[in-house]
Amino acid sequence: MEKNWYVVHTYSGYENKVKENLEKRVETMGMQDKIFRVIVPEEEETDFKEGKKRTVMRKTFPGYVLVEIIMTDDSWYVVRNTPGVTGFIGSSGGGAKPTPLLPEEVTFILKQMGMKDRKLEVDFEIGEMVEVLEGPFAGFQGKVEEIELDQGKVKVSVDMFGRETNMELDFEQVERTS
């Protein structure tokens, strides 16, 4: 089964709460292998308030959240029954599973938000040394312990202060050392 993006309808103004609730449910119900990313589509907007220029995030699709899922009865149930979710878009009702977004629709939305769809090519293997490219551990080197292709994550063991510390990073956050 392949993962696809689906649009979930929420109560207006509850998009971030639904994202938070769904991410917690995925964790507590052990659905990390079926439900991946949850995104509230937003874009930066500049406005002027009280004569001051400021940048704010504006919801591109108020009342909607995007969810990357491998659609099974279980994953469908978890998302549908998340507090604040009113249903999936593209579902004809009566227990019918929803229609996923087309890849070009997803690419367009993610690009609008300054994100890229996750690429699944990895140029490192278990046991190889990689360097952390971003975040608080940028510049650290470590050994690849585990690769989770479906999640776009890599587990790296880094030597910090003479102790081995494991961390989970996105593929884009590391590169193989030569």
VOVEXDREN-196600 format. One record per atom (N, C-alpha, C, O, CB): x, y, z; residue in three letters. Coordinates in pm, whole numbers, padded with zeros to 5 digits, always signed. Glycine has a CB too. Layout:
! VOVEXDREN-196600
XYZALA...
END
This chain:
! VOVEXDREN-196600
+00084-00119+00000MET+00000+00000+00000MET+00088+00125+00000MET+00191+00129+00067MET-00096+00000+00123MET+00047+00224-00074GLU+00129+00345-00081GLU+00067+00458-00001GLU-00053+00462+00026GLU+00148+00388-00226GLU+00155+00552+00037LYS+00104+00665+00113LYS+00062+00775+00016LYS+00123+00795-00088LYS+00209+00718+00213LYS-00043+00845+00054ASN-00097+00955-00024ASN-00136+01067+00071ASN-00144+01049+00192ASN-00219+00909-00109ASN-00160+01183+00012TRP-00205+01299+00089TRP-00356+01309+00079TRP-00414+01290-00028TRP-00137+01431+00038TRP-00418+01339+00191TYR-00563+01356+00198TYR-00593+01489+00265TYR-00513+01540+00343TYR-00630+01239+00276TYR-00709+01544+00232VAL-00753+01669+00293VAL-00857+01636+00399VAL-00955+01567+00372VAL-00810+01769+00185VAL-00833+01687+00519VAL-00923+01664+00631VAL-00992+01796+00665VAL-00926+01899+00677VAL-00847+01606+00755VAL-01123+01792+00679HIS-01200+01911+00715HIS-01205+01922+00867HIS-01228+01823+00936HIS-01344+01906+00655HIS-01182+02044+00919THR-01183+02066+01063THR-01279+02181+01095THR-01323+02253+01005THR-01039+02097+01117THR-01308+02197+01222TYR-01381+02317+01262TYR-01289+02435+01233TYR-01170+02429+01261TYR-01425+02312+01413TYR-01344+02542+01178SER-01264+02658+01144SER-01197+02715+01270SER-01261+02731+01374SER-01351+02766+01076SER-01069+02745+01257GLY-00994+02798+01370GLY-00929+02689+01455GLY-00852+02720+01546GLY-01084+02882+01455GLY-00960+02563+01428TYR-00907+02452+01506TYR-00798+02374+01432TYR-00758+02266+01476TYR-01019+02358+01544TYR-00749+02429+01320GLU-00652+02356+01238GLU-00528+02313+01317GLU-00487+02198+01311GLU-00610+02442+01119GLU-00469+02408+01392ASN-00347+02374+01467ASN-00375+02276+01580ASN-00293+02189+01611ASN-00283+02501+01525ASN-00492+02289+01642LYS-00531+02198+01750LYS-00551+02057+01693LYS-00510+01959+01756LYS-00662+02248+01819LYS-00612+02047+01576VAL-00632+01917+01512VAL-00496+01854+01478VAL-00475+01735+01499VAL-00719+01931+01382VAL-00404+01936+01426LYS-00269+01887+01395LYS-00205+01830+01521LYS-00150+01719+01520LYS-00181+02001+01336LYS-00212+01906+01630GLU-00154+01864+01758GLU-00222+01737+01810GLU-00155+01642+01850GLU-00166+01978+01862GLU-00356+01734+01809ASN-00431+01616+01856ASN-00397+01492+01773ASN-00376+01384+01827ASN-00581+01643+01849ASN-00393+01510+01642LEU-00367+01396+01553LEU-00226+01342+01574LEU-00205+01221+01577LEU-00388+01436+01406LEU-00128+01433+01588GLU+00010+01388+01611GLU+00022+01311+01742GLU+00095+01213+01750GLU+00106+01508+01611GLU-00050+01356+01846LYS-00050+01283+01974LYS-00114+01146+01959LYS-00063+01047+02012LYS-00123+01365+02083LYS-00227+01141+01888ARG-00297+01012+01868ARG-00211+00914+01789ARG-00209+00794+01819ARG-00430+01036+01794ARG-00140+00963+01688VAL-00052+00877+01608VAL+00051+00813+01701VAL+00080+00694+01692VAL+00017+00957+01494VAL+00108+00896+01789GLU+00209+00850+01884GLU+00152+00748+01982GLU+00208+00640+01999GLU+00268+00970+01961GLU+00041+00782+02048THR-00014+00694+02152THR-00075+00567+02096THR-00078+00464+02164THR-00118+00769+02233THR-00123+00573+01972MET-00187+00454+01914MET-00091+00375+01824MET-00132+00278+01760MET-00310+00496+01833MET+00037+00417+01819GLY+00138+00344+01743GLY+00110+00340+01593GLY+00130+00237+01529GLY+00147+00205+01794GLY+00066+00452+01536MET+00030+00457+01394MET+00138+00525+01308MET+00110+00566+01195MET-00101+00531+01377MET+00261+00536+01360GLN+00368+00606+01287GLN+00400+00540+01153GLN+00456+00605+01064GLN+00494+00611+01372GLN+00364+00411+01137ASP+00391+00343+01011ASP+00279+00361+00909ASP+00290+00313+00796ASP+00413+00195+01037ASP+00171+00432+00948LYS+00059+00453+00856LYS+00020+00599+00840LYS-00032+00639+00736LYS-00061+00375+00905LYS+00046+00680+00943ILE+00013+00823+00937ILE+00144+00899+00956ILE+00211+00883+01058ILE-00095+00864+01046ILE+00180+00981+00857PHE+00313+01042+00857PHE+00308+01191+00891PHE+00315+01227+01009PHE+00379+01024+00721PHE+00296+01276+00793ARG+00299+01419+00820ARG+00157+01478+00826ARG+00066+01435+00755ARG+00380+01491+00712ARG+00143+01576+00914VAL+00018+01651+00927VAL+00057+01797+00906VAL+00141+01850+00978VAL-00054+01626+01069VAL-00005+01861+00808ILE+00034+01998+00773ILE-00088+02090+00770ILE-00191+02056+00713ILE+00106+02001+00636ILE-00072+02206+00832VAL-00172+02312+00821VAL-00117+02407+00714VAL-00021+02479+00739VAL-00198+02387+00962VAL-00178+02408+00594PRO-00124+02494+00487PRO-00129+02642+00525PRO-00236+02697+00553PRO-00202+02471+00357PRO-00011+02706+00526GLU+00001+02847+00562GLU+00100+02914+00469GLU+00185+02848+00408GLU+00045+02864+00711GLU+00088+03045+00458GLU+00189+03122+00385GLU+00214+03252+00458GLU+00128+03303+00530GLU+00145+03148+00239GLU+00334+03305+00439GLU+00369+03432+00504GLU+00296+03547+00437GLU+00279+03549+00315GLU+00522+03456+00499GLU+00254+03640+00517GLU+00187+03758+00464GLU+00237+03878+00544GLU+00253+03871+00666GLU+00030+03744+00472GLU+00262+03987+00475THR+00307+04108+00543THR+00187+04199+00562THR+00111+04223+00468THR+00419+04181+00463THR+00171+04249+00683ASP+00065+04348+00705ASP+00117+04460+00793ASP+00223+04450+00854ASP-00060+04282+00768ASP+00040+04565+00798PHE+00078+04681+00878PHE-00024+04700+00988PHE-00143+04718+00961PHE+00090+04809+00789PHE+00022+04696+01111LYS-00068+04716+01224LYS-00010+04828+01309LYS+00108+04825+01345LYS-00087+04584+01308LYS-00091+04926+01339GLU-00049+05042+01417GLU+00077+05104+01359GLU+00167+05145+01432GLU-00025+05002+01563GLU+00083+05111+01225GLY+00195+05175+01157GLY+00321+05093+01152GLY+00424+05141+01104GLY+00224+05302+01221GLY+00318+04967+01201LYS+00437+04883+01201LYS+00419+04769+01103LYS+00313+04707+01094LYS+00467+04827+01343LYS+00525+04743+01028LYS+00523+04632+00933LYS+00552+04503+01009LYS+00646+04496+01089LYS+00626+04655+00817LYS+00472+04401+00985ARG+00497+04273+01050ARG+00461+04160+00955ARG+00379+04176+00864ARG+00418+04261+01182ARG+00524+04045+00979THR+00497+03926+00898THR+00412+03832+00981THR+00446+03800+01095THR+00629+03858+00851THR+00303+03788+00923VAL+00215+03693+00991VAL+00195+03571+00902VAL+00210+03577+00780VAL+00079+03760+01026VAL+00162+03460+00965MET+00130+03339+00889MET-00021+03336+00870MET-00098+03346+00966MET+00181+03209+00962MET-00063+03322+00745ARG-00205+03317+00713ARG-00239+03178+00661ARG-00167+03123+00578ARG-00244+03426+00608ARG-00347+03122+00709LYS-00389+02989+00665LYS-00434+02998+00520LYS-00519+03079+00485LYS-00504+02934+00754LYS-00376+02914+00435THR-00408+02913+00293THR-00547+02855+00270THR-00622+02903+00186THR-00303+02833+00214THR-00580+02751+00347PHE-00710+02685+00334PHE-00773+02674+00473PHE-00766+02568+00536PHE-00696+02543+00268PHE-00834+02783+00523PRO-00892+02778+00657PRO-00993+02662+00668PRO-01076+02642+00580PRO-00961+02912+00692PRO-00984+02588+00779GLY-01076+02477+00800GLY-01028+02345+00743GLY-01101+02246+00745GLY-01208+02511+00742GLY-00903+02344+00691TYR-00852+02220+00631TYR-00710+02190+00679TYR-00631+02280+00706TYR-00855+02230+00478TYR-00680+02061+00688VAL-00548+02012+00725VAL-00511+01903+00626VAL-00597+01825+00586VAL-00544+01959+00874VAL-00384+01897+00586LEU-00337+01791+00496LEU-00271+01682+00580LEU-00196+01710+00673LEU-00238+01846+00389LEU-00301+01556+00546VAL-00245+01444+00619VAL-00191+01343+00520VAL-00259+01305+00424VAL-00352+01378+00713VAL-00067+01299+00544GLU-00003+01198+00459GLU-00025+01062+00526GLU+00023+01036+00636GLU+00152+01229+00440GLU-00098+00975+00456ILE-00145+00849+00516ILE-00130+00732+00420ILE-00140+00748+00298ILE-00290+00862+00559ILE-00105+00614+00476ILE-00131+00490+00403ILE-00273+00454+00447ILE-00295+00419+00563ILE-00023+00373+00436ILE-00368+00462+00355MET-00510+00451+00390MET-00548+00305+00420MET-00553+00221+00331MET-00598+00505+00276MET-00573+00279+00547THR-00624+00149+00592THR-00745+00179+00679THR-00771+00295+00711THR-00514+00065+00670THR-00819+00077+00718ASP-00933+00099+00807ASP-00887+00166+00937ASP-00953+00256+00988ASP-01005-00034+00838ASP-00771+00119+00990ASP-00718+00173+01116ASP-00681+00320+01105ASP-00723+00402+01187ASP-00597+00092+01160ASP-00601+00354+01001SER-00554+00493+00988SER-00673+00586+00961SER-00677+00698+01011SER-00448+00505+00875SER-00768+00539+00881TRP-00887+00617+00850TRP-00966+00645+00977TRP-01012+00757+01000TRP-00975+00543+00746TRP-00981+00543+01061TYR-01053+00556+01187TYR-00984+00657+01280TYR-01050+00743+01338TYR-01063+00418+01257TYR-00850+00645+01294VAL-00775+00734+01384VAL-00794+00880+01344VAL-00820+00966+01429VAL-00625+00698+01384VAL-00782+00910+01214VAL-00795+01049+01168VAL-00940+01097+01184VAL-00963+01206+01237VAL-00750+01062+01021VAL-01035+01017+01139ARG-01177+01055+01144ARG-01225+01085+01285ARG-01309+01172+01306ARG-01263+00945+01085ARG-01170+01012+01382ASN-01216+01027+01520ASN-01125+01115+01606ASN-01132+01110+01729ASN-01226+00891+01583ASN-01042+01195+01541THR-00959+01293+01613THR-01047+01412+01649THR-01119+01463+01563THR-00835+01337+01528THR-01041+01459+01774PRO-01122+01576+01812PRO-01098+01695+01719PRO-00984+01730+01690PRO-01091+01617+01958PRO-01206+01757+01673GLY-01197+01872+01583GLY-01210+01837+01436GLY-01231+01925+01353GLY-01068+01943+01604GLY-01197+01708+01402VAL-01208+01664+01262VAL-01355+01640+01231VAL-01425+01569+01304VAL-01124+01536+01235VAL-01402+01699+01120THR-01542+01677+01080THR-01552+01575+00967THR-01661+01527+00939THR-01606+01809+01038THR-01441+01542+00902GLY-01443+01441+00797GLY-01334+01462+00695GLY-01257+01557+00703GLY-01576+01441+00728GLY-01328+01371+00599PHE-01233+01381+00489PHE-01302+01449+00371PHE-01422+01434+00352PHE-01179+01241+00449PHE-01225+01522+00291ILE-01276+01577+00167ILE-01257+01469+00060ILE-01155+01400+00058ILE-01203+01713+00127ILE-01357+01455-00027GLY-01346+01354-00132GLY-01399+01219-00090GLY-01369+01118-00153GLY-01203+01339-00175GLY-01478+01216+00018SER-01541+01092+00062SER-01689+01103+00029SER-01754+01203+00060SER-01517+01067+00215SER-01741+01000-00035SER-01883+01006-00075SER-01974+00969+00040SER-02096+00965+00024SER-01908+00913-00194SER-01916+00941+00157GLY-01996+00907+00274GLY-02032+00759+00275GLY-01990+00683+00188GLY-02124+00992+00279GLY-02109+00719+00372GLY-02152+00579+00380GLY-02038+00482+00397GLY-02045+00368+00351GLY-02229+00543+00258GLY-01931+00527+00464GLY-01818+00437+00489GLY-01720+00426+00374GLY-01626+00347+00380GLY-01870+00301+00520GLY-01739+00506+00268ALA-01647+00502+00154ALA-01520+00579+00189ALA-01525+00688+00247ALA-01714+00561+00025ALA-01406+00521+00153LYS-01277+00587+00180LYS-01262+00707+00087LYS-01313+00706-00025LYS-01157+00488+00162LYS-01193+00811+00133PRO-01178+00933+00052PRO-01080+00916-00064PRO-01002+00820-00069PRO-01133+01047+00140PRO-01086+01011-00155THR-00995+01015-00269THR-00873+01097-00231THR-00887+01207-00177THR-01066+01074-00396THR-00752+01046-00259PRO-00632+01125-00225PRO-00612+01243-00320PRO-00669+01246-00429PRO-00507+01037-00228PRO-00532+01339-00276LEU-00492+01450-00363LEU-00404+01396-00474LEU-00336+01294-00457LEU-00418+01562-00282LEU-00404+01463-00587LEU-00314+01426-00696LEU-00173+01474-00661LEU-00159+01577-00595LEU-00362+01487-00833LEU-00069+01401-00703PRO+00069+01443-00670PRO+00100+01587-00708PRO+00169+01656-00634PRO+00167+01352-00740PRO+00048+01634-00823GLU+00077+01772-00864GLU+00008+01873-00772GLU+00059+01984-00753GLU+00032+01795-01009GLU-00107+01837-00715GLU-00173+01926-00619GLU-00089+01939-00492GLU-00071+02048-00438GLU-00315+01872-00584GLU-00037+01826-00446VAL+00047+01825-00326VAL+00173+01907-00350VAL+00210+01991-00267VAL+00084+01681-00286VAL+00239+01884-00463THR+00361+01957-00496THR+00334+02107-00497THR+00414+02184-00443THR+00416+01911-00633THR+00224+02149-00557PHE+00188+02291-00564PHE+00170+02350-00425PHE+00224+02456-00395PHE+00061+02310-00647PHE+00094+02281-00340ILE+00066+02331-00204ILE+00194+02339-00122ILE+00219+02439-00054ILE-00038+02241-00133ILE+00276+02234-00127LEU+00400+02232-00049LEU+00496+02340-00097LEU+00563+02404-00016LEU+00467+02095-00057LEU+00504+02361-00229LYS+00592+02466-00283LYS+00546+02602-00237LYS+00628+02688-00202LYS+00596+02461-00437LYS+00414+02624-00235GLN+00356+02750-00190GLN+00399+02779-00046GLN+00419+02895-00007GLN+00201+02746-00200GLN+00414+02673+00032MET+00453+02687+00173MET+00604+02688+00190MET+00653+02700+00302MET+00392+02574+00255MET+00679+02675+00080GLY+00825+02673+00090GLY+00878+02538+00132GLY+00991+02528+00178GLY+00871+02778+00187GLY+00797+02434+00117MET+00840+02298+00153MET+00853+02215+00026MET+00802+02251-00080MET+00740+02231+00253MET+00922+02104+00040LYS+00934+02011-00071LYS+00871+01880-00027LYS+00869+01847+00092LYS+01085+01990-00115LYS+00821+01806-00125ASP+00774+01672-00091ASP+00898+01591-00059ASP+01003+01610-00121ASP+00688+01606-00208ASP+00888+01503+00035ARG+01005+01426+00079ARG+01059+01338-00031ARG+00985+01264-00096ARG+00969+01340+00200ARG+01188+01347-00052LYS+01248+01258-00150LYS+01296+01134-00075LYS+01347+01142+00037LYS+01366+01327-00227LYS+01281+01020-00139LEU+01312+00896-00070LEU+01450+00842-00105LEU+01488+00736-00056LEU+01208+00793-00100LEU+01523+00913-00188GLU+01657+00865-00220GLU+01750+00901-00104GLU+01755+01015-00059GLU+01709+00926-00355GLU+01823+00801-00058VAL+01921+00828+00047VAL+02057+00787-00007VAL+02070+00684-00073VAL+01887+00751+00181VAL+02157+00869+00021ASP+02290+00835-00030ASP+02381+00790+00084ASP+02501+00816+00083ASP+02351+00956-00103ASP+02321+00722+00182PHE+02400+00666+00292PHE+02338+00534+00332PHE+02222+00505+00301PHE+02406+00764+00413PHE+02417+00453+00402GLU+02372+00321+00444GLU+02396+00305+00593GLU+02468+00383+00655GLU+02443+00209+00365GLU+02334+00203+00651ILE+02355+00172+00792ILE+02503+00144+00814ILE+02566+00071+00737ILE+02268+00050+00837ILE+02559+00204+00919GLY+02701+00186+00950GLY+02790+00296+00895GLY+02904+00311+00938GLY+02748+00054+00899GLY+02739+00374+00798GLU+02819+00482+00740GLU+02818+00605+00829GLU+02728+00624+00912GLU+02766+00518+00600GLU+02919+00688+00812MET+02928+00814+00886MET+02858+00924+00808MET+02872+00936+00686MET+03077+00851+00913MET+02781+01007+00883VAL+02712+01120+00823VAL+02738+01244+00907VAL+02778+01235+01023VAL+02559+01092+00811VAL+02716+01359+00845GLU+02729+01485+00918GLU+02591+01549+00929GLU+02514+01549+00833GLU+02829+01581+00848GLU+02561+01602+01046VAL+02434+01671+01068VAL+02447+01810+01007VAL+02541+01883+01038VAL+02397+01678+01222VAL+02352+01846+00920LEU+02360+01972+00846LEU+02289+02089+00913LEU+02328+02204+00895LEU+02304+01952+00710LEU+02184+02060+00990GLU+02107+02170+01050GLU+02057+02134+01187GLU+02061+02018+01229GLU+01990+02209+00961GLU+02011+02235+01257GLY+01960+02213+01392GLY+02069+02235+01496GLY+02179+02279+01462GLY+01902+02073+01405GLY+02039+02205+01622PRO+02135+02231+01729PRO+02262+02146+01720PRO+02363+02178+01781PRO+02069+02208+01862PRO+02256+02036+01644PHE+02373+01948+01633PHE+02444+01961+01499PHE+02520+01872+01461PHE+02330+01804+01655PHE+02420+02070+01427ALA+02484+02094+01298ALA+02635+02085+01315ALA+02692+02141+01409ALA+02443+02233+01240ALA+02699+02014+01225GLY+02845+01999+01230GLY+02888+01871+01300GLY+03000+01826+01279GLY+02907+02117+01300GLY+02801+01811+01382PHE+02834+01685+01448PHE+02835+01573+01345PHE+02762+01576+01246PHE+02732+01653+01561PHE+02921+01474+01369GLN+02923+01356+01284GLN+02879+01236+01366GLN+02903+01229+01487GLN+03064+01334+01223GLN+02815+01142+01297GLY+02769+01023+01367GLY+02751+00907+01272GLY+02765+00921+01150GLY+02639+01052+01438GLY+02721+00792+01330LYS+02706+00670+01252LYS+02557+00640+01234LYS+02479+00650+01329LYS+02778+00551+01321LYS+02518+00603+01111VAL+02380+00568+01081VAL+02348+00434+01145VAL+02412+00332+01116VAL+02355+00563+00927VAL+02248+00434+01234GLU+02207+00312+01303GLU+02084+00249+01238GLU+02070+00127+01236GLU+02178+00342+01450GLU+01996+00334+01185GLU+01870+00285+01130GLU+01820+00383+01025GLU+01839+00504+01039GLU+01763+00265+01242GLU+01757+00332+00919ILE+01699+00416+00815ILE+01552+00378+00803ILE+01518+00262+00781ILE+01773+00398+00677ILE+01464+00478+00818GLU+01320+00455+00806GLU+01271+00525+00679GLU+01230+00641+00682GLU+01242+00508+00933GLU+01277+00451+00567LEU+01243+00508+00437LEU+01102+00566+00434LEU+01082+00677+00385LEU+01256+00403+00330LEU+01006+00492+00487ASP+00867+00537+00478ASP+00842+00664+00557ASP+00750+00740+00526ASP+00774+00429+00527ASP+00922+00689+00659GLN+00904+00809+00742GLN+00999+00922+00701GLN+00983+01035+00747GLN+00924+00776+00889GLN+01099+00890+00615GLY+01196+00992+00577GLY+01289+01028+00691GLY+01341+01140+00698GLY+01124+01116+00530GLY+01311+00930+00781LYS+01393+00955+00901LYS+01514+00863+00904LYS+01514+00754+00846LYS+01309+00936+01029LYS+01617+00910+00972VAL+01738+00831+00992VAL+01777+00844+01139VAL+01772+00953+01197VAL+01854+00879+00897VAL+01816+00732+01199LYS+01863+00735+01338LYS+02015+00733+01333LYS+02077+00646+01272LYS+01806+00614+01422LYS+02073+00832+01400VAL+02218+00851+01397VAL+02271+00849+01540VAL+02212+00909+01630VAL+02256+00984+01326VAL+02383+00780+01560SER+02449+00775+01689SER+02565+00873+01685SER+02658+00859+01606SER+02498+00629+01723SER+02559+00974+01773VAL+02659+01081+01777VAL+02734+01075+01909VAL+02675+01046+02013VAL+02592+01221+01757VAL+02864+01103+01906ASP+02945+01107+02027ASP+02937+01248+02085ASP+02991+01344+02028ASP+03094+01066+01998ASP+02868+01260+02200MET+02857+01390+02266MET+02919+01380+02404MET+02874+01303+02488MET+02709+01436+02276MET+03021+01458+02426PHE+03089+01462+02555PHE+03131+01322+02599PHE+03119+01287+02717PHE+02998+01526+02661PHE+03181+01243+02504GLY+03232+01110+02536GLY+03123+01005+02555GLY+03151+00894+02600GLY+03314+01118+02659GLY+03000+01039+02521ARG+02888+00945+02534ARG+02816+00930+02402ARG+02798+01027+02329ARG+02789+00992+02642ARG+02775+00808+02371GLU+02698+00784+02249GLU+02555+00832+02273GLU+02491+00791+02370GLU+02701+00633+02208GLU+02505+00916+02185THR+02369+00968+02194THR+02299+00942+02062THR+02351+00979+01956THR+02368+01119+02230THR+02182+00880+02067ASN+02106+00853+01946ASN+02009+00967+01920ASN+01948+01020+02012ASN+02030+00719+01957ASN+01996+01003+01793MET+01900+01107+01755MET+01832+01068+01625MET+01891+01002+01540MET+01969+01244+01741MET+01708+01110+01612GLU+01632+01084+01491GLU+01625+01213+01411GLU+01586+01317+01463GLU+01489+01030+01524GLU+01664+01204+01284LEU+01670+01322+01198LEU+01601+01294+01066LEU+01585+01178+01027LEU+01816+01366+01175LEU+01561+01401+00996ASP+01507+01387+00861ASP+01623+01364+00765ASP+01736+01406+00792ASP+01424+01512+00819ASP+01596+01296+00654PHE+01699+01270+00554PHE+01771+01399+00513PHE+01892+01400+00494PHE+01638+01203+00430PHE+01692+01508+00500GLU+01750+01635+00453GLU+01846+01696+00555GLU+01922+01788+00521GLU+01638+01734+00422GLU+01845+01647+00678GLN+01928+01706+00784GLN+02067+01645+00791GLN+02150+01691+00869GLN+01859+01691+00917GLN+02093+01540+00712VAL+02224+01476+00717VAL+02279+01453+00576VAL+02204+01446+00479VAL+02216+01343+00793VAL+02411+01442+00569GLU+02473+01400+00443GLU+02592+01313+00476GLU+02656+01328+00580GLU+02515+01523+00355GLU+02621+01221+00383ARG+02731+01129+00402ARG+02862+01206+00402ARG+02883+01297+00322ARG+02730+01020+00293ARG+02952+01167+00495THR+03084+01229+00496THR+03170+01152+00398THR+03156+01030+00384THR+03147+01230+00642THR+03261+01223+00330SER+03343+01155+00229SER+03471+01099+00287SER+03550+01039+00214SER+03375+01248+00116SER
END
